[in-house]
Amino acid sequence: MSVSSAEPPEPAPSGAAGLRCGSLGTADIAFFVVSAAAPLTVMAGVAPLAILLGGIGAPVGYLLAGLTLAVFAVGFTTMSRHVTSGGAFYAYITQGLGRPVGIGAALLALIGYNGMEIGVYGLLATTARDTLHTLAGVDVPWLPVSLLGLLLIGYGGYRSIDFGAKVLGVLLVCETGILVLLAAGVLLKGGAHGLSAASLAPGHVLVPGMAAVLAFAFAAFTGFESTVIYRREARDPGRTVPRATYLAVGFLGLFYAFTVWIAVQAFGDDQVVGAAGKDPAGLFFTAISTFVGGWAADLMHVFIVTSVIASLLAFHNAINRYVLALAEEGVLPRRLGRIHPRHRSPYLAGAAQTVLGALVVLAFWAAHADPYQQLLLWVNTPGMIGLLLLQLLAAIAVPCYFRRVRHHEGRIRTVVAPVLATVLLVTAIALVITHLDLFTGASATVNALLAVVAPAVFLLGLPLAWWLRRSRPAVYARFATEPGDGAGTTGPDRTTAPTTVTSPAE
């Protein structure tokens, strides 16, 4: 396909800086992904509700969610070797399903990742305020905490990507370390009444509440797919990105399931559901106080705050790279695609995201909204749904893409796994939507509005694609094309190049 236009690509300035290529190894990228999931916050804040609703079989729910996403990762990582554009999700979807769907996916990615980050500033304010009150007896208003968080995260995104990887590495060790400490205490003391494998019994897994557990579990993995966003900064991306993806999914699935099982052992099979119902917010703090000591509970309070900070920084970096890719393609203002000459970071994209976050936070504060019940839950929920929809579209795009190109990949990777992932992701989205009240605690009307935000944003991409095709045909033609080519040919680090490639559908 060729599209003529009087709007040629804008060349990069002579000597302009690019992203810091070759900076990230497998562990570095995995740190970004696992940190975005905020494992300590998920366990201490959400796992007690999963136990309350699903009983002692709750650990299996996290394993099942991890297995589902591992199936998705098979086709996803296979396509990552063939599609090397910086647009990640929307590039994959464009190459498989065409430009109109890809442009809708690009908008969906923006609302999804921004929703997942900006809402968490409400969680940061809540956790920091609770920690200060618990440890020092100090009460602070939530707005200054959120604004300070915005500044800290903005600075972290402004610095180099390897600086962010080091920070996240330290914070991730802290938050997972405190849970490992809890596990050690419970195992060494034999739990409340001896260790039990009853959580794995079918009679405790096949219960009505398991549907709610699965909904919580799928939400707990949100952001794992962002490994591909760091392709341009990865060392040997053809190998590093798939390895980091499998490492992140495998670690989260096993770690979540193990930690929830530890919580069950800390109270006993017969008592844990009652304990979760009596004090869900304090379940993990009570457990670590009992089996390790009060000082460990104090540390857990602190590390929950740093867990939230790590999640914010990880999502902030992911958003910046999506904005960078869209700016480079001309869909967003090109100014947002500028790279800092020293730190090699997309600093103007980061600044724009920080300003947007501040505006949303200030709007909720001006409306006297609760930072947790409204800012976190009402902004996070459309973001979570948006990312699940992106995963679904990417799973559908994989077999469509490989039908159009000649390749040497096996059918399991290009057809069987993506089709199975599609079925499983449809189920996951249905579980989340039908249990939305458990996530938000809001009315049916509010939940219905939150549920339609992401699909509505995606549908807005269709008229935008039509407008770009008519008014900015060069931008439309270049959208999600491969580096160094205008029609979607292979990238330089591709390990299995097709011999025939067609450009994305009109």
C-alpha positions in Angstrom: 0.0 0.0 0.0 1.2 3.5 -0.7 -0.5 6.7 0.2 0.7 10.0 -1.2 0.5 13.2 0.8 2.0 16.6 1.1 2.6 15.8 4.8 5.9 14.0 4.9 7.4 12.5 8.0 9.2 15.1 10.1 12.9 14.2 10.4 14.5 14.0 13.7 16.8 17.0 14.5 20.5 16.4 13.8 22.1 15.0 16.9 18.8 14.5 18.7 18.9 12.1 21.6 17.0 8.8 21.5 15.9 6.4 24.3 18.7 4.7 26.1 18.9 1.5 24.0 20.3 -1.6 25.5 19.8 -0.4 29.1 17.4 -3.1 30.4 17.9 -6.8 31.0 15.3 -9.4 31.8 15.3 -8.7 35.5 15.0 -4.9 35.0 11.9 -5.2 32.8 10.4 -7.7 35.2 10.9 -5.2 38.0 8.8 -2.7 36.1 6.1 -5.2 35.4 5.9 -6.8 38.9 6.1 -3.4 40.6 3.2 -2.1 38.6 1.1 -5.0 40.0 2.0 -3.8 43.6 2.0 -7.3 45.1 2.1 -6.2 48.8 -0.8 -3.8 48.3 -2.8 -6.5 46.4 -2.2 -9.1 49.1 -2.8 -6.9 52.2 -5.6 -4.9 50.6 -7.5 -7.3 48.4 -6.6 -10.9 49.2 -8.6 -10.9 52.5 -11.7 -10.1 50.4 -10.9 -13.0 48.1 -10.6 -15.3 51.1 -13.9 -13.9 52.6 -15.8 -14.6 49.3 -14.1 -17.7 48.0 -13.0 -19.4 51.2 -9.8 -21.3 51.7 -9.7 -22.3 48.0 -8.8 -18.7 47.1 -5.1 -19.4 46.4 -6.1 -21.6 43.5 -7.9 -18.6 41.9 -4.7 -16.8 41.6 -3.0 -19.8 40.0 -5.8 -20.1 37.5 -5.5 -16.4 36.6 -1.8 -16.8 36.2 -2.2 -19.8 33.9 -4.7 -18.0 31.7 -2.3 -15.0 31.3 0.6 -17.4 30.6 -1.5 -18.9 27.7 -2.1 -15.3 26.5 1.7 -14.6 26.7 2.5 -17.5 24.3 1.0 -15.7 21.3 1.8 -12.3 22.6 5.5 -12.9 23.0 5.6 -14.7 19.6 4.2 -11.6 17.9 6.7 -9.4 19.8 9.5 -11.0 17.7 7.8 -9.9 14.5 6.2 -6.6 15.3 8.9 -4.2 16.7 7.1 -0.9 16.7 7.3 1.1 20.0 3.5 1.2 20.1 3.3 -2.3 21.7 -0.3 -3.2 22.2 -1.8 -0.9 19.6 0.9 -1.9 17.1 0.1 -5.6 17.5 -3.6 -4.9 17.1 -3.1 -2.7 14.1 -0.9 -5.3 12.3 -3.5 -8.0 13.0 -6.9 -6.2 12.8 -6.2 -3.1 10.8 -5.6 0.6 11.4 -9.1 1.7 12.5 -9.1 -1.0 15.2 -5.5 -0.1 16.1 -6.2 3.6 16.5 -9.1 2.7 18.8 -6.7 0.5 20.7 -4.2 3.4 21.0 -6.9 5.5 22.7 -7.8 2.5 24.9 -4.2 2.2 25.9 -4.0 5.8 26.9 -7.2 5.6 29.0 -6.2 2.3 30.4 -2.7 3.1 31.6 -3.6 6.6 32.7 -6.6 5.3 34.7 -4.5 2.7 36.4 -1.9 5.3 37.4 -3.9 8.4 38.3 -6.4 6.6 40.4 -3.6 5.2 42.5 -2.7 8.7 43.8 -5.8 8.3 45.9 -4.5 5.0 47.2 -1.2 6.6 47.9 -2.9 9.3 50.0 -4.9 6.8 51.9 -2.1 4.4 52.7 0.3 7.2 53.6 -2.3 8.8 55.9 -3.1 5.5 57.6 0.5 4.7 58.1 1.3 8.1 59.6 -1.7 7.8 61.9 -0.8 4.2 63.0 2.9 4.8 63.6 3.0 8.4 64.7 -0.5 9.4 65.6 -0.4 12.2 63.0 -3.4 13.0 60.8 -2.7 14.8 57.5 -5.0 15.9 54.7 -4.9 13.7 51.6 -4.3 16.3 48.9 -0.7 17.3 49.8 0.2 13.6 49.9 -1.1 13.0 46.4 0.5 16.2 45.0 3.9 15.2 46.6 3.5 11.8 45.1 2.9 13.4 41.7 6.2 15.3 42.0 8.2 12.3 43.1 6.8 10.1 40.3 7.3 12.9 37.8 11.0 13.2 38.8 11.4 9.4 38.6 10.1 9.4 35.0 12.3 12.4 34.1 15.4 10.5 35.1 16.9 7.7 33.0 15.2 4.3 32.6 18.0 2.5 34.4 17.6 4.9 37.4 13.9 3.8 37.5 14.9 0.1 37.3 17.2 0.5 40.2 14.6 2.3 42.3 12.0 -0.3 41.5 14.4 -3.1 42.3 15.0 -1.8 45.8 11.3 -1.2 46.5 10.2 -4.5 45.1 12.7 -6.3 47.3 11.2 -4.5 50.3 7.6 -5.3 49.6 8.1 -8.9 48.6 10.6 -9.4 51.4 8.1 -8.5 54.1 5.7 -11.1 52.7 8.5 -13.7 52.6 9.3 -12.8 56.3 5.6 -13.5 57.1 5.7 -16.8 55.2 8.9 -17.8 57.1 7.3 -17.1 60.5 4.1 -19.0 59.6 6.0 -22.0 58.2 8.5 -22.2 61.1 5.7 -22.1 63.7 3.5 -24.5 61.8 0.7 -22.1 61.2 -2.2 -21.7 63.6 -3.1 -25.4 63.8 -0.6 -27.1 61.6 0.0 -26.7 57.9 -2.8 -27.9 55.6 -3.2 -28.5 51.8 -7.0 -28.3 52.1 -6.9 -25.2 49.9 -6.2 -27.4 46.9 -9.1 -29.8 47.4 -11.7 -29.6 44.7 -14.5 -29.2 47.3 -12.9 -25.9 48.4 -12.1 -24.7 44.9 -15.4 -25.4 43.1 -17.5 -23.1 45.1 -19.8 -20.2 44.0 -17.5 -17.6 45.5 -14.6 -18.7 43.2 -16.0 -16.5 40.4 -15.4 -13.4 42.6 -11.9 -14.7 43.5 -11.0 -15.0 39.8 -12.2 -11.4 39.2 -9.9 -10.2 41.9 -7.1 -12.4 40.7 -7.2 -11.1 37.1 -7.2 -7.6 38.3 -4.1 -8.4 40.4 -2.0 -9.0 37.2 -2.9 -5.7 35.6 0.1 -4.3 33.8 2.1 -7.5 33.3 1.9 -7.1 29.5 3.9 -3.8 29.6 7.1 -5.7 29.1 6.9 -5.0 25.3 6.8 -1.3 25.9 10.4 -1.3 26.9 11.6 -3.1 23.7 13.6 -0.2 22.4 15.5 0.1 25.7 16.0 -3.7 26.2 19.2 -5.7 25.6 18.6 -8.3 22.9 14.8 -7.6 22.9 13.9 -10.7 20.9 14.9 -12.8 23.9 14.7 -10.3 26.8 11.1 -9.3 26.4 9.6 -12.8 26.2 11.7 -13.9 29.1 10.6 -10.9 31.2 7.0 -11.6 30.4 7.0 -15.2 31.4 9.1 -14.4 34.5 6.6 -11.7 35.6 3.5 -13.9 35.0 5.1 -16.9 36.6 6.4 -15.0 39.6 3.1 -13.2 40.2 0.9 -16.3 39.9 3.0 -18.4 42.2 3.8 -15.6 44.7 0.1 -14.6 45.0 -1.1 -18.1 45.4 1.6 -19.0 48.0 1.0 -15.8 50.0 -2.8 -16.3 50.1 -2.2 -19.9 51.3 0.2 -18.5 54.0 -2.6 -16.2 55.2 -4.9 -19.2 55.4 -2.3 -21.2 57.4 -1.8 -18.2 59.8 -5.4 -18.4 61.0 -6.3 -22.0 60.1 -8.8 -23.5 57.6 -11.7 -23.1 60.0 -11.0 -19.6 61.3 -9.6 -17.6 58.4 -12.9 -16.7 56.7 -14.2 -15.4 60.0 -11.0 -13.4 60.6 -11.2 -11.9 57.1 -14.8 -10.9 57.7 -14.1 -9.4 61.0 -11.1 -7.3 60.0 -10.2 -7.6 56.3 -7.9 -4.6 56.3 -6.0 -5.9 59.3 -5.7 -9.6 58.3 -2.1 -9.5 57.2 -1.0 -7.1 59.9 -2.5 -9.4 62.6 -0.8 -12.4 61.0 2.7 -10.8 60.8 2.3 -9.4 64.4 1.5 -12.9 65.7 4.1 -14.9 63.8 7.0 -12.4 63.5 6.3 -9.4 65.8 4.8 -5.9 66.1 7.9 -4.4 64.5 7.3 -6.3 61.3 3.7 -5.0 61.2 5.1 -1.5 61.4 7.5 -2.3 58.5 4.6 -3.7 56.5 2.7 -0.4 56.9 5.7 1.5 55.5 6.3 -0.9 52.7 2.7 -0.7 51.6 3.3 3.0 50.9 6.5 2.2 49.0 4.7 -0.5 47.1 2.2 2.1 45.9 5.0 4.4 44.9 6.7 1.6 42.9 3.4 0.9 41.1 2.9 4.5 40.2 6.5 4.8 38.8 6.1 1.7 36.8 2.8 2.8 35.2 4.2 6.3 34.7 7.1 5.0 32.6 4.7 2.8 30.6 2.4 5.7 29.8 5.3 7.9 28.8 6.5 5.4 26.2 3.0 5.0 24.7 2.7 8.8 24.4 6.2 8.9 22.9 5.3 6.3 20.2 2.0 8.2 19.3 3.9 11.5 19.2 6.5 10.1 16.9 3.8 8.9 14.6 2.1 12.3 14.6 -1.1 11.2 16.2 -0.2 13.3 19.3 1.7 16.6 19.2 5.3 15.9 18.1 6.6 18.0 20.9 5.6 15.2 23.3 8.1 12.9 21.6 11.2 14.9 22.7 13.9 12.9 24.5 16.0 14.4 27.2 19.6 14.8 25.9 21.2 13.6 29.2 18.7 11.2 30.8 17.4 9.9 27.5 13.9 9.8 28.8 10.6 11.0 27.2 10.5 13.9 29.6 7.8 16.1 28.0 5.5 13.1 27.7 6.2 12.6 31.4 5.5 16.2 32.2 2.2 16.1 30.4 1.2 13.0 32.2 2.0 14.6 35.6 0.0 17.7 34.7 -3.0 15.5 33.7 -2.7 13.6 37.0 -2.6 16.8 39.0 -5.7 18.1 37.2 -7.7 14.9 37.9 -6.5 14.8 41.6 -7.4 18.5 42.1 -10.8 17.9 40.4 -11.7 15.1 42.8 -10.5 17.2 45.8 -12.5 20.2 44.7 -15.6 17.9 44.5 -14.9 16.8 48.1 -14.5 13.2 46.8 -13.0 10.4 49.0 -9.5 9.6 47.8 -10.1 5.8 48.1 -13.8 5.3 47.3 -14.0 7.8 44.4 -10.5 8.8 43.2 -9.0 5.3 43.3 -12.0 3.1 42.5 -13.8 5.3 40.0 -10.6 6.1 38.0 -8.9 2.7 38.3 -11.9 0.6 37.3 -12.2 1.9 33.7 -8.4 1.6 33.4 -8.5 -2.0 34.5 -11.3 -2.8 32.0 -9.4 -1.0 29.3 -6.3 -3.1 29.8 -8.3 -6.3 29.8 -9.9 -5.3 26.5 -6.5 -4.5 25.1 -5.3 -8.0 26.0 -8.4 -9.5 24.4 -7.9 -7.5 21.2 -4.2 -8.5 21.1 -5.1 -12.2 21.5 -7.5 -11.9 18.6 -4.9 -10.1 16.5 -2.2 -12.8 16.8 -3.8 -15.5 14.6 -5.1 -12.8 12.2 -1.6 -11.4 11.7 0.0 -14.8 11.2 -2.6 -15.8 8.6 -1.4 -12.8 6.5 2.4 -13.4 6.6 4.6 -16.3 5.9 6.5 -17.4 9.0 8.2 -20.3 10.7 6.3 -20.3 14.0 4.3 -23.3 15.1 0.5 -23.5 15.1 0.4 -23.8 18.9 2.0 -20.4 19.2 0.1 -18.6 16.4 -3.3 -20.3 16.5 -4.0 -22.6 19.4 -2.7 -20.5 22.3 -4.2 -17.2 21.0 -7.6 -18.7 20.4 -7.6 -20.4 23.9 -6.5 -17.1 25.4 -9.3 -15.3 23.6 -11.9 -17.6 25.2 -10.3 -17.3 28.6 -10.0 -13.5 28.5 -13.6 -13.1 27.4 -14.4 -15.2 30.5 -12.2 -13.0 32.7 -13.8 -9.8 31.4 -17.2 -11.2 32.0 -16.2 -12.1 35.6 -14.9 -8.6 36.2 -17.9 -6.8 34.8 -20.4 -9.0 36.6 -18.6 -8.5 39.9 -17.9 -4.8 39.5 -19.7 -3.9 42.7 -17.0 -5.8 44.6 -14.3 -3.5 43.2 -16.1 -0.2 43.5 -18.7 -0.6 46.3 -20.8 1.9 44.2 -24.4 1.9 42.9 -25.5 0.0 39.8 -25.8 3.3 37.9 -22.2 4.3 38.7 -20.9 0.8 37.9 -22.7 0.8 34.5 -21.1 4.2 33.7 -17.6 2.9 34.8 -18.1 -0.2 32.7 -18.8 1.7 29.4 -16.0 4.2 29.6 -13.3 2.0 28.1 -15.5 0.6 25.2 -16.7 4.1 24.4 -13.2 5.4 24.2 -12.3 2.5 21.9 -15.2 3.3 19.6 -14.1 6.9 19.4 -11.0 5.6 17.6 -13.1 4.6 14.6 -14.2 8.2 13.6 -10.7 9.4 14.5 -9.2 6.8 12.1 -11.7 8.0 9.4 -10.6 11.7 10.0 -6.9 10.8 9.9 -7.3 8.9 6.7 -9.1 11.9 5.0 -7.3 14.8 6.6 -3.8 13.5 7.5 -3.2 10.5 5.1 0.5 10.4 5.7 0.0 10.0 9.5 -2.6 7.4 8.9 -0.4 5.5 6.5 2.5 5.4 8.9 0.5 4.4 11.9 2.0 1.4 13.7 4.3 0.6 10.8 7.6 -1.1 11.5 10.8 0.8 12.1 12.5 1.8 8.9 9.6 1.0 6.7 6.3 2.6 5.7 4.2 -0.5 5.2 4.9 -2.8 8.1 8.0 -4.8 7.1 10.3 -6.5 9.5 12.3 -4.8 12.2 16.0 -5.1 12.7 15.9 -7.4 15.7 13.4 -9.8 14.3 14.4 -13.4 14.9 12.0 -15.0 12.4 11.3 -12.8 9.4 8.3 -13.6 7.2 9.0 -13.7 3.5 5.7 -12.0 2.6 4.2 -9.2 4.6 1.1 -7.1 3.9 0.4 -3.7 5.4 -2.4 -3.3 8.0 -5.9 -3.3 6.6 -7.4 0.0 5.7 
